Amino acid sequence: MILGGDWAPGYKQVELNLPSTVVLANLEGPILSREHLVIAVPKAGPSLFSCELPDAPGRFVFSLANNHIMDYGTQGLESTLSSLDKRAFKACGAGKHFLDARSPIVIRDDGVQIGVIACCEAQFGVAQRSKAGVAEFGPWVYQAIRDLQKIVDAVIVSVHASVEDSPWPSPFIRELCRSFIDAGASVVHGHHAHVPQGHEEYGEGLIFYGMGNFAVDPDTWRNYPNGLWSLAAEIDLRSKPVRWRPLTLEIRDQSSANSLVIDESAPEELERHQRYLELCNRPLRDDPLFAALWQEVALRAYDHYGAAYMGFSASSPDGRRAKLKKGLSAIKSALLNRSDESRPNQHDYLLWYHMIACESHRQMLATALGILGGEIDDLRSDETRRLADEMMPWSRKEAQRESHSF
């Protein structure tokens, strides 16, 4: 079985050069026809959809628990489920209500019965008692693991969670993922950061905190550092501890403007990717460094977008520029709508919801504000600054890019 990252190729057709086995990936957005007339629902951030699924009938399993699968509402979800069914693909993590969304699936691979649970942080599209949506993580996951253990050989928990563009998870997400292994899961399959993150062997299980972009439109991601390659893992669940082989996958443009190919990294790229992954992994083995790096991530993300999105005073010139940019945008919107610019609109409320409901964003805001206010000791050092500058070039003081994707 292969674990992959985010599938969101948009209009692009995809050619996969992978071993012939079952693949588990995150379907980042619904599957719609090219000529669809479905209207996106109100939210903060972009609305994603794709027109293509892998040309590998029966081989793919998808997690639908993410912040984009409901971008086109119930119609988008229904279109997705229909498209998956036509390819004989299995999926979990979204449904017609919250109990349906939490329902796991059981698959068989190489003689092994595998239970898959999919969940995500609270962002957009969370299922409610009588509303379709995705499965927000919570205590229910532990009972789902215990129930599955009675009928399967191994359990995988697929988790959509992280601060975007960060090579490292937050301490909360690391503790959460480890707790899933402690509860009996064999593998945690993480995604959402859109860049590869670290991985670790923990107990008899494996944790992949973030796989990165598996199949995305290069035209959208080519200017994002580490956005056009991903970590993948070929895992063997017949043994304990779980045996596995790391893969790194490149997204390449084809000669056709409407296609891309996914294949394993060439030797010269592999060396760079291995160095990157080692810098992701090393802090996971060094708790003081990990804690300090999280503070580095939190403050840089706060300066880059968090303060502006919340309407707070930023702690750096870059953050102040972002706040000014948002303020000017709000003034323009107010003038066009002839409304009181000081009165929050729906987009403001959705943006604030996004920043507070999502646990990684909430942790980022709390950490940054705690350090700036003196409540939390500042643990950052020259080493954390150097690592963050290298691994998060968008966050450097001299970086000019001020946009941010969800």
LOKOLLO-280334 format. One record per residue (C-alpha): residue in one letter; x, y, z. Coordinates in steps of 0.25 Angstrom, whole numbers, padded with zeros to 4 digits, always signed. Each point is the difference from the previous one (the first is absolute). Example, Ala and Ser with C-alpha at 12.3 -4.5 7.8 and 13.67 -1.06 7.14 Angstrom:
! LOKOLLO-280334
A+0049-0018+0031/S+0006+0014-0002/
//
This chain:
! LOKOLLO-280334
M+0000+0000+0000/I+0005+0014-0003/L-0004+0012+0008/G-0001+0013-0008/G-0003+0015+0002/D-0010+0010-0005/W-0007-0003-0014/A-0004+0013-0006/P+0004+0001-0015/G-0012+0009-0004/Y-0002-0001-0015/K+0013-0008-0002/Q+0001-0014-0004/V+0009-0009+0008/E+0010-0011-0004/L+0005-0008+0012/N+0012-0008+0000/L-0001-0008+0013/P+0001-0014+0004/S-0013-0008-0003/T-0006+0000+0014/V-0011+0006+0009/V+0002+0015+0002/L-0006+0009+0011/A+0000+0015-0003/N-0008+0012+0005/L-0010+0005-0011/E+0002+0015+0002/G-0013+0005-0006/P-0012-0006-0007/I+0000-0006-0014/L-0009+0008-0009/S-0002+0000-0016/R+0008+0010-0008/E-0013+0006-0004/H-0007+0000+0014/L-0009+0011+0005/V+0001-0003+0015/I+0002+0013+0008/A+0011+0000+0011/V-0005+0003+0014/P+0004+0012+0008/K+0013-0002+0007/A+0014+0007+0002/G+0011-0004-0009/P-0001-0007-0014/S-0010-0010-0004/L+0006-0012-0007/F-0005-0011-0009/S+0006-0010-0010/C-0005-0007-0012/E+0009-0012+0000/L+0002-0013+0009/P+0011-0010-0002/D-0001-0009-0012/A+0002-0012+0009/P-0014-0007+0003/G-0001-0006+0014/R+0014+0004+0004/F-0003+0013+0007/V-0005+0003+0014/F-0003+0015+0004/S-0002+0008+0012/L-0010+0010-0002/A+0001+0007+0014/N+0006+0013-0004/N-0003+0015-0001/H-0003+0000-0015/I-0009-0013-0003/M-0012+0009+0004/D+0004+0012-0008/Y-0012-0003-0010/G-0010-0004+0011/T-0008-0013+0000/Q+0000+0000-0016/G+0015+0000+0000/L+0000-0012+0010/E-0010-0008-0007/S+0007+0002-0014/T+0013-0004+0007/L-0006-0013+0006/S-0006-0004-0013/S+0013+0002-0007/L+0007-0008+0010/D-0010-0011-0001/K+0002-0001-0015/R+0015-0002+0001/A-0003-0011+0012/F+0008+0010+0009/K-0003-0001+0015/A-0001+0013+0009/C-0003+0004+0014/G+0000+0013+0008/A-0012+0007-0006/G-0015-0003+0000/K-0014+0004+0001/H+0001+0003+0015/F+0011-0001+0011/L-0003-0015+0003/D+0001-0003-0015/A+0013+0008-0001/R+0007-0007+0011/S-0003-0014-0006/P+0013-0007-0003/I+0002-0009-0011/V+0007-0014-0001/I+0009-0004-0012/R+0008-0012-0003/D+0015+0001-0005/D+0010-0011-0002/G-0009-0009+0009/V-0001+0010+0011/Q-0013+0006+0005/I+0002+0015+0003/G-0009+0009+0006/V+0000+0015-0004/I-0005+0012+0008/A+0001+0014-0005/C-0002+0013+0008/C+0005+0014-0001/E+0001+0013+0008/A-0013+0009+0001/Q+0001+0010-0012/F-0011+0000-0011/G-0010-0010-0003/V-0001-0008+0013/A-0011-0010+0001/Q-0011+0003+0010/R-0012-0008+0005/S-0008+0002-0012/K+0009+0007-0010/A+0010-0007-0010/G+0015+0003+0002/V+0013-0006+0005/A+0004-0007+0013/E+0007+0009+0010/F+0010-0007+0009/G-0004-0002+0015/P-0001-0011+0010/W-0009-0008-0009/V+0013-0004-0007/Y+0005-0009+0011/Q-0013-0008+0001/A+0001-0002-0015/I+0014-0005+0001/R-0004-0010+0011/D-0013-0005-0008/L+0009-0002-0013/Q+0010-0008+0008/K-0010-0011+0002/I-0002-0002-0015/V+0013+0004-0007/D+0015-0003+0000/A+0004+0015+0000/V-0006+0014+0002/I+0004+0012-0008/V-0004+0014+0005/S+0000+0010-0011/V+0001+0015+0006/H-0001+0013-0007/A+0006+0010+0009/S+0012+0010+0001/V+0005+0014-0002/E+0001+0002-0015/D+0014+0000-0006/S+0006-0004+0013/P+0010-0012+0000/W-0003-0003+0014/P-0013-0003+0007/S-0004+0007+0013/P+0002-0007+0013/F-0015-0002+0001/I-0001-0007-0013/R+0013-0009+0003/E-0007-0004+0014/L-0013-0003-0007/C+0006-0009-0011/R+0008-0007+0010/S-0012-0002+0009/F-0007-0007-0012/I+0012-0010-0001/D-0001-0002+0015/A-0015-0003-0002/G+0003-0011-0009/A+0002+0006-0014/S+0012-0006-0009/V+0001+0012-0008/V-0003+0015+0000/H-0001+0006-0014/G+0001+0015+0001/H-0003+0011-0010/H-0004+0015-0002/A+0013+0008+0001/H+0002-0001-0015/V+0015-0003+0002/P+0006-0013+0005/Q+0002+0000+0016/G+0007-0010+0009/H-0002-0014+0003/E+0003-0009+0011/E-0001-0015+0005/Y-0007+0001+0013/G-0003-0013+0008/E-0003-0010-0010/G-0007+0010-0009/L+0004+0010-0010/I-0004+0015-0001/F+0001+0008-0012/Y-0003+0015+0004/G-0002+0005-0014/M+0002-0006-0014/G+0000+0012-0008/N-0007+0003-0014/F-0002-0014-0007/A-0006+0005-0013/V-0003+0015-0001/D+0000+0010-0012/P+0014+0005-0002/D-0004+0013-0005/T-0006+0003+0014/W+0011-0005+0008/R+0013+0002-0007/N+0003+0013+0008/Y-0002-0007+0013/P+0013-0006+0006/N-0002-0015+0001/G-0014+0000-0006/L+0003-0009-0012/W+0006-0012+0007/S-0005-0009+0011/L+0003-0011+0010/A-0006-0014-0003/A+0001-0013+0008/E-0001-0014-0005/I-0004-0007+0013/D-0001-0015+0004/L-0011-0002+0010/R+0003-0015+0002/S+0011+0003+0010/K+0001+0007+0014/P+0007+0009+0000/V-0005+0004-0014/R+0010-0001-0011/W+0001+0011-0010/R+0008+0006-0011/P+0000+0016-0002/L-0003+0005-0014/T+0001+0015-0005/L-0009+0003-0012/E+0002+0012-0010/I-0011+0007-0007/R+0004+0003-0014/D-0006+0007-0012/Q-0003-0008-0012/S+0002+0005-0014/S-0015+0002-0001/A-0005+0012+0008/N-0011-0008+0006/S+0008-0011+0006/L+0010-0003+0011/V+0008-0013+0004/I+0003-0005+0014/D+0012-0008+0002/E+0012-0003+0009/S+0010+0011+0002/A+0013-0001-0008/P+0013-0002+0007/E+0004+0015+0001/E-0014+0004+0005/L+0000-0012+0010/E+0012+0005+0007/R-0006+0014+0002/H-0013-0007+0005/Q+0007-0009+0010/R+0007+0012+0006/Y-0013+0007+0001/L-0007-0012+0007/E+0012-0001+0010/L-0002+0014+0004/C-0015-0003+0002/N+0003-0012+0008/R+0012+0004+0009/P-0009+0009+0008/L-0010-0011+0003/R+0012-0007+0007/D+0004+0012+0008/D-0011+0006+0009/P+0006+0013+0004/L+0003+0003-0015/F-0014-0004-0004/A-0006+0009+0010/A+0008+0012-0004/L-0002-0003-0015/W-0015+0000+0002/Q+0001+0014+0007/E+0008+0004-0013/V-0011-0005-0009/A-0011+0006+0008/L+0006+0014+0001/R+0004+0000-0015/A-0014-0005-0004/Y-0006+0011+0009/D+0008+0011-0007/H-0002-0006-0014/Y-0015-0001+0001/G-0006-0003+0014/A+0000+0014+0005/A-0006+0006-0012/Y-0011-0010-0001/M-0004+0003+0014/G+0002+0015-0001/F+0010+0000+0011/S+0013+0009+0000/A+0011-0008-0006/S+0014-0002+0006/S+0008+0002-0013/P+0001+0010-0012/D-0005-0012-0009/G-0012-0002+0009/R-0003+0014+0000/R+0000+0001-0015/A-0009-0012+0000/K-0010+0007+0009/L+0001+0013-0008/K-0003-0008-0013/K-0012-0007+0007/G-0005+0013+0005/L+0001+0007-0014/S-0008-0012-0005/A-0010+0001+0010/I-0002+0015-0003/K-0001-0003-0015/S-0011-0010+0003/A-0007+0009+0009/L+0000+0011-0010/L-0005-0009-0011/N-0011-0006+0009/R-0003+0014+0006/S+0000-0006+0014/D+0006+0004+0013/E+0014-0005-0001/S+0001-0002+0015/R-0011-0010+0000/P+0005-0014-0002/N-0006-0007-0012/Q-0002-0015-0003/H+0014-0002-0005/D+0006+0006+0013/Y-0008-0009+0009/L+0004-0012-0009/L+0015+0004+0001/W+0000+0001+0015/Y-0008-0013+0001/H+0011-0006-0008/M+0011+0005+0008/I-0006-0004+0014/A-0008-0013-0003/C+0012-0006-0007/E+0009-0006+0011/S+0013+0003-0007/H-0003+0014-0003/R-0005+0002+0014/Q+0012-0006+0006/M+0009+0009-0009/L-0008+0013+0005/A+0001-0004+0014/T+0015-0003+0000/A+0003+0013-0008/L-0008+0009+0009/G+0005-0007+0013/I+0014+0002-0004/L-0002+0015-0004/G-0008+0002+0013/G+0011-0006+0008/E-0009-0012+0006/I+0008-0010-0008/D+0015-0001+0001/D+0007+0003-0013/L+0008-0013-0004/R+0005+0004-0013/S+0015+0000-0004/D+0009+0003-0011/E-0002-0015-0004/T-0015+0001-0001/R+0002+0013-0008/R+0009-0007-0009/L-0008-0012-0002/A-0013+0008-0003/D+0007+0009-0010/E+0005-0012-0007/M-0013-0008+0000/M-0010+0011+0000/P+0005+0010-0010/W-0013+0007-0001/S+0001+0004+0015/R+0014+0007-0002/K+0000+0015+0003/E+0004+0003-0014/A-0010-0009-0006/Q-0010+0009-0009/R-0011-0010-0002/E-0012+0003+0009/S-0011-0009-0005/H-0003-0012+0007/S-0009-0013-0004/F-0009-0008+0010/
//
